[in-house]
């Protein structure tokens, strides 16, 4: 069974911004991020999964987006390409160099920081989404925060 394009349109309106941010966090490239979200929607339409709730649906979409981004990054072509579009509208709220500092973190820290602070997920939810233990998520958050503090300086966090 597959879904109709109207269903994908609704999902895109509902979760598109979050999925784009997550994809861009991984790929550092707007075109790859758009491709990843498009591939996520195609999988959504093809698989037509049944969800228990909106949160379950969103978590599934995030997991698929992350997996697709990881596949993109592992391809030899994409590993050697990078682009930074300085005019990203959805990053306007990232100020004082914070986005640049978060973006400079390793992906394993970047994604937990993004999901925790920008998407509002709990550590338990993040663990379920990215398939880690809660303690691993907690450790990555702590290390990510520590790296951000080092890069931004103590004054930034006062």
N, C-alpha and C positions, 0 to 999 in steps of 0.2 A: 504494500500500500504506500502511496506517496501523497504528499500534501500539494495543495494548489499554490500558485504564486501569491495569492492574496494572503495566505497564512504566513509565507515568508516575509511579505511586506509588513505585516503586523509585528512579527518578531523583530524585523529590522528597525521599525519605529520604536519599539519597546526597549530593545537591548543594543541597538546599533552603536550608539556612542560608547558604551562600556566596552563592547567587543573591539571597536576600533582602537580605543586607548590601550587595551591589553595587547592587541596585535602589534601596535606601534611600539609599545614598551619592549616587546621581544625583538622585532625586526629592525627598528630604527630607520624604517623606510616606508613612506606613505603608500607607494604602489604595492609593496609586499603586504602591508597591513590590509589594504583594501582587498587584495586577492585572498588573503586568509579569511577575512570576514565573508567574502563571497563563497569560498569553498565551504565554510561552516554552514552557511545557509543552504547550499546545495546538499550537504549531508543531512541537514535537518529535513529537507523536503524528501529526500530519498528514503531515509530511515523511518520517518513519521513516528518518532517515539512517543509513548504515552507518559505523561508526567503527573506526579502526585500533587504538585503545586507550582506556582510561578517561580518560587525559589529553586525548586528542583530543575525546572526548565532552564533557568538562567545559569545554574551551576553546570548543567550539561553543555550548554553553549560555550561557556568559558573554558571548560575542559577540552572540548573539541578545538576551539580556537587556539589554545595553548599547544595542543598536539600538532596542529597544522603548522603553526609557527616554528616549532622545533624541527619539523620535517623540512621546512623552507631553509632554516639555518644550517641544516646538515648537508644541503646540496652544495656542491663545490662552487657553482656559479654564484649563488646568493651569499656564500661565506665571504666572498671577495668584493662584494658590492655594498655600498652604504650611501645613504642620502639623508640629509637633514633639511626638512622644510621648515624654515623659520617662521612661517605664517600660519601655523596650525591654530585654528580657532579654539578648539576644545582644550588647549593648554594655556589659555589666557590667564587662568586662575593660578597658575604656577608662577610664583614671583620670587624675587630676590635670589635668583640662582638656584632655587630649590629643585626645580624640574631638571636642570642640567646636572645637578649633583645626583639626584635619583637615577637619572638616565645613564650616568657614568658607572653605576654599580653593576656588578656581575648579574646576569639574568636571574640567578637563584635568589638574590636579595631583592632585586628590582620588582619581581612579581609579587612577593609577599608584602613588600612595602606598599605597592600599588593596591593590591586587593584589600589590605587592612585599612589604609588611610584614605584612599580615594574611592573605593567601592563600598567600604563600610562592613566588610565581612569580619566575623570573629575568627580567632585562631583555629577553633574547631572546624568552622566552615571551610577555611582555607586549606586545612589539612585534608579534608574530604575532597575538595576540588582538585588539588594538585597531587593528591595521593602520597602524602607524607604523614608522619606522626605529628601530634600536636606539639610535642617537645622539639621536633625538628623545625617546625614553623616558628615556634617561640625563639629558638636559637637563631634562626635566620633573621627574624625581626630585630633581635637584640644586636646582632652583628651588623645588620644593615643600618640601624640607628647609629651605632658606634662609628661606622665608616662615614655616615653623613655628618656626624658631629665633627669628625676629624677634617673633613673636606670643607665644611661651612664655618667651622669655628664655634667656640662656646657662646660668643655674643649673639649668634643667630638664634639660639634656643632660649635666650632670656626673655 
